[in-house]
Every structure is written in C-alpha cells, then in structure tokens.
Amino acid sequence: MRIDDLWRSDSSGARAARALLVPAERAMAGMVAARNALYDRGSLRTRATAIPVVSVGNLTVGGTGKTPVSAWIASQLADRGAQPAVVLRGYGDDEPLVHAVLNAAIPVVVSPDRAQGVADAAARGADVTVLDDAFQHRRVARDADIVLVAADGWTVHRRLLPSGPWREPLESLRRADLAVITSKAASDTEIVAARLAMTHAAPDTPIAGVTLELGDLFRFGDPGARLPLGGLAGASVLAVAAVGNPDAFFAQLRRAGASVVARGFPDHHRFTREEVERLAALAPRGGLAVCTLKDAVKVAPLWPAAAPALWYVSQPVRVGWGAEHFERLMDALLARRVAR
C-alpha cells in the first residue's frame, strides 16, 4: 500500500492499517507535546542568530508549497532592499536547485545544522535569512514563524504520523506569527473549512490566503522556450509529479483544459534513468510532457533527447487575502535587520 493511500484512502484496507497504527500515533502525539513543552518552558534552549530569521514551515509532510512560498518571501525581502539568503537542510537535493532557479541572485545555504547555516549566510553578506521548512526545528531562534496549511484535500480527520501526514496538531499554529492557507486546486468549501478549523484551533494567530496558480510553461535550461498556459487547453499531457500532493497538480492541469495521463511518485523521489526513459515513452505524440519545477531539476537531465520536449509549469504565489499581515511581518524583519 502506498503511503498516500494509507493516509488518505477510505478503503477498508487503509482504515484497518490506520487502526493498527493508533498506538504509534498516540506515542507521536506525546513526544511532540513533550518536546514543545520543554522549549516553551526554556528547558530546551534556542540558539540566537546574528541576523533576523523568518521560518517558513508547515504542520504536515509536504504538499503545502513551502519552497515556492519561501522563495517568494526571499524575493519580497530583496525587493525591499534587504540582502536575504535561504537556508535549508536540502533533503532530497531538489529544493536547493529550485531556489536557485526561482531566485538566481539570492544565496542558498544547505546545512543540516540550521544555526550554522544562518551563520554561514551572514558570513556571505546576508542580513536576513529565510529558513525553508523549519517550524519544528526550534533549536534556532527566529524572529517570525510563517506556517503553511494546504486547503487541497482538506479533511476533518487530521491524523498524526505514522497514520496520517500531520507532524503536529493544528493547535500548534498558536506559536506561529502568521498562518497561511495555500491552495492549488482547492474548492471554496475546502478553503472555508480550513480557515474555520484554523481559527478555532488558534484564534489569536492571523491568517492569510495564497494561491499557487499555474503559470506559463518553460523548458528547463532553455529560458527562451516558453508556452502560455492556454496552450494546455485540449492538449494531451503526460504529467509527472513527485511532490507532497501530486493529485493537486494533476487537478490544476485538468482545470486548465488538458487531457492528463498522470504519473505520481513519493515526495522527493530520486528518479533513475530507466524510470525517466519509461516515462518519456509515455509522452503522447503531438502532446506535451509536463512536470513541476521541483521535478524538472531532477528529471530534465535524464530526459532522452529523442523524446518529446519536457516542460515545467511555473506556479507563481498570489496573495488572495491577508496581504497586510505579510506587510507587517516583513516590515518588522527589516526593522530588526537595521537594529542589529
């Protein structure tokens, strides 16, 4: 059984497997609560940093858009005159490459020791740091915590690992400075349900909403090759995704009018040359092979030259509501940068 089926399927097999994992889920809940309590009381200490830090994280395993939102935050800070750097653990090797494509002029520091990563960023001239995926990494002090919650596939059943994708309960949003609902193909009903649940769980935490819409299509490594999103209408598309919620990406393509043959893989999947060749053989003649940027940085170098061209779809971040919360947070970061 695929892990995504275990977490999300309503089949009898998936329900039975989740029931067997209830003791492990309860143990996970206990460990999370105990660890957070130790940090809240100061028994576990955080390490101060030389420059301001904003963390962009989530409560689940993948699927919320952390990397594009982190890159957007970094670009917004740069537009305001800061010298940002992105610091991340670099799990899966794809995220640093994605940041390099999205913000070529912004340094990316990969370090399993986030505190050392921030120090390295400061040594390279950065005056503010964006931590990609660090909400649970409380050992590093941060000036602001932005936490993303995906509305796509929203459900009232929020199970902790290992019987579900949640790292922490929704109530953990209480220690965030800003909670952000992200949407790729979510319905209005899902967005409203997510917002109500978040408000109930953390009534004092401000909430904003962003969409990760499909933008134009690009050929990886060929900046001049570009197709408008409208080119998907009526097109036959092989869609490849190894992200936290591949179904949301496939739904976006179908919403754009494409006829989609979907091939989903686990988040951060390491593609082999043989796998990529098999995928290329599925690309429709006269159609398109399309993936996310996160997949393109791994798949494109292995894509056969004789196969139909491989395109990736950009997903620009658009703030739907709550822009004032982002503005206040960034203003505070810039002020602390000057103060230090």
N, C-alpha and C positions, 0 to 999 in steps of 0.2 A: 504494500500500500504506500503510495506517495505521501510525503509529509503533509502536503497541501490538502490532500483528500482526508487525511486523518483529522486535520484541524477544522475543515470547512464542510465536509460531506455530511449529509443527513442519512446515509445508508446505515443499515443495521450493523454492518461490519465496523464502520467508523465509530458508531455510537458505543459498540462493545469495547473497542480498543480504548476509547476515551475513558470509559468507566474503569478499565483496569489501571489507567494512569492517574486516577484521582488521588491516591496516596502520595504519588510523586509531585503532583500539582500542589497539594497542601504543604508538602515539605518545602517546595519552591516559595510559596507564599510566606511561609515562616522565615525562611532565610532572607528574603527581600525585606520584610518588615524589620527584622533584627538588624540588618546592616544599615538600613536607613535610620533607625533609631540611634545607632551608635554615632552616625555622622551628625544627626540632629542635636545630640547631647554633647558633641565635641569629643567623645571618646576616641573616635577615629578622626584624625586631623587632615585638613586640606593644605595643599602647598600653594603659597602665594606666588603670583607671577609679576614679572617686571612690566608687562604691558596689559591693557584691558583684554578680556577674553569673553566671547559670546559663544555659547554652545548651542548647536542645532541637533536635537536628538528626537527620539520617539519612545513610545511605550511598547512597541511591537517589534517583531523580527521582520524588517524590511517592508517595502510596499508603500511607504508614505511620501517618498520624494525628497529624502534628506539631502542627497547630493546636489540636485538642481537648486533646491532652496538655499543650501549652504553657499553654493556658487553665486546665487542671486544676492544674498546678503553681502558677500565679499565685494561684489561689483557695486552695490549701492554704497558701501562704505568708501570704496575707491572714488566713486563719483562725487562724494562729499569732501574729498581732499585727504582722506586717510591713506596709509600705506599698509593695507591688510595682507595677511598671509593665511592660508588654510592649513590646518594641522589635522591629521587623521592617522588612524592606525594602519590603513592601507589593506584591510582584509580583502582578499580576492584579486588584488592587483588592478582591478578595473577602475575604482574610484579616483585614484590619483591621475590616471590618464584622462578621465572625463573632465576633472577640474582643469587640467592643462589645456584641453580643447575649448572649454567654455570661457576660461579667463587666462589667456596665454601670458598676460603680463603680471599675474598675481602668483607669488611663490607658493608652492605646495611642499609641505614638510611631512614626511612619512616617518612616524615613530610610535612604537608600542608604548613608550613612556611619554604620555601626553605632556607632562610638566617639562620634560627635556625638549620635547618638540616645540613648545611655546618659547623656551629659552633659545633654541636654535633659530626660530623665526625672528625673535628680537635681534639676535646677532646678525641676521641677514638684512636688517633695516626695517623690519615691520614694526608698526606702532599700535597695531590691534590684531587680534587673532580670532579666526572663526574655527571652532572645533566642530568637525563633521562627525556626528554620531558619538556624543559623549555625555548624554544625560545621566546614564548610570555610572559614569566614571567620575565619582565625586571627589577623588583624591586631588584633583586640580581645582583650585579656586576659580570661579568665573564671576564676571560682572553681570551677566544676564543668561538666562536659560530660555531658549525657544524650544517648545516641544510640539512635534507634528503628530496629528491623528488623522488617519485616512478615513474618508467617508465612504469610499468604494467598498461595497460588500458589507456595509455596517450591519451588525447583529447585536442583539441584547445579550448573547452568550459570549462573554469575554473571558476565555479560559487562559490561565497562565501556562507557561511551559511546564512540562512537555506535551500536555493535552491540548494546547492552543498556542497561538503565536504571541501572546502577551508576555512581555518581560516584567511588567509591573501593573498593578491595578490602576484604573482610571483616576482614583483619588490622588495618585502621585502628582497629578497636574497642580496640586496645591503648592508645590515648591517651585513651579515654573513662573517666570516673569511674563510669558506670553504663550498661550496655546493657539495652535494654528490648525484649522481643518483644511486638509488638502483633498482635492477632487480631480480625478482624471475622467471618469465616465459615470460618476455617482449621480443618482437621481436626486431631485429636490427633496423627496421624502427621506432618503438616506442622510442628506446633509442636515436637515432639520432634526432628525432623530439623534445624530451625533452631537449636534450643538446642545440639545436639551440634556443629554446624558452628561456632557462635559460641564455644563453649567450647574447641574445638580451635584456632581462629584467635587467640583472646585469652584464654588460660587464667587470667590474673590479674584480669580485669575482671569485677566482679559482674554478675549478670543477674537481671532481674525480668520478670514477665509481666503484661500488662494486656489486657483485652478492651474493645473499643469496641462494646458491645451496642446493639441498637435499643431506644429508649425510647418514650415517648408521642409522638404526632403533634401538631404545632401548626400553626396558620395564621399565616404571617408577618405581623407588625404587628397581630395580634389576640390578646393574651395570654389572653383569656378562652376562646378556642376551642381545645379540647383533645380528642383521641381516645386512648383506651388502645390499646396495641399489639395487644391481642386483636382490635381492630376490623379488622385486616388479614386475619384468618382467613377464607378463602373469598371475599375481595373481589377484584374485577377492578381492577388498578392499572396506570396509566401511570407508569413510573419514569424519572426524568430524573437523570443524574449527569454532571458534568464534573469529575471528581476523578482522582487518580492511578491508582486501581484500581476503575473503576466496576463491574466484574464482582463484586467482593466485596460491594458494596452491593446489587446485584440478588440475589445469593445470600442475603443476610440477609432480604430481603423475601420471597423464596420459602420460606425456612425458617420464617418467621412465618405461612405459610399462604396468601400472596397468589398470585393468578394474574397474572403480570407481563408487560407489554409494555415492553421495555427500550429506552431511547434513551440511548446513551453518547456523550460528547464528550471531546475532549482536556482535560487538566487546565488550569484557569484559563480555559476557553473564554469568550470575550465573546459573549454571546447578542445577536442582533439582534431587533428587534420582529417581523420577518417569521418568524424561526425560532420564536419563542415562540408566535406565532399558529398556526403549523403544529403545534407540539406540543400546544397546547390543543385543537386539532381532533381529536387522537387520544385525548383523555381519554374513558374509557368512560362511557356514561350509567349512572347508578346506581352508578358505581365511584368511584375516587379517583385524583387526580394527586398524586404524591409525589416529593420530591427530598430532597437533603441540605441542611443549613443553609447550607453553602458555596454551593450553587446557588440557594437561596431568596433570598439577599440580592441576587442579580442578576436572577433570573427573575421574582420576585413583582412588582416594579414595572412589568413589561411584560405581566403576565398579564391577558388580557381579562376584563373584569368579567362578561361574559355566560357565560364558560366555567365548568365545574365548579371548585369551590374547589381551590386549590393548598395542599398540606400539606407540611411538612418533618418529618423524623424526627430526634428528638434521639438522640445517641449518647454516653451517659454513660461516663466512664472508670472501669473497675473493676479494682482490683489483684487479680490471681489468686494470685500468689506473689512473694516478694521484697520485701514491704512494708517490712521492716526496712532495706533499702538506701535506699529513699526517705526513711525517717525520719532515718537518719544524715546523708544529704546535706542535707536541709532544716535539721536542727539545726546543721550546720556553717555553712550560709549565714547563719542567724540570728545565730550567734556572731560571724561576721566582720562582719556589719552593725553590731553593737554595738562591736566592736573598732575599726572605722574611725571 
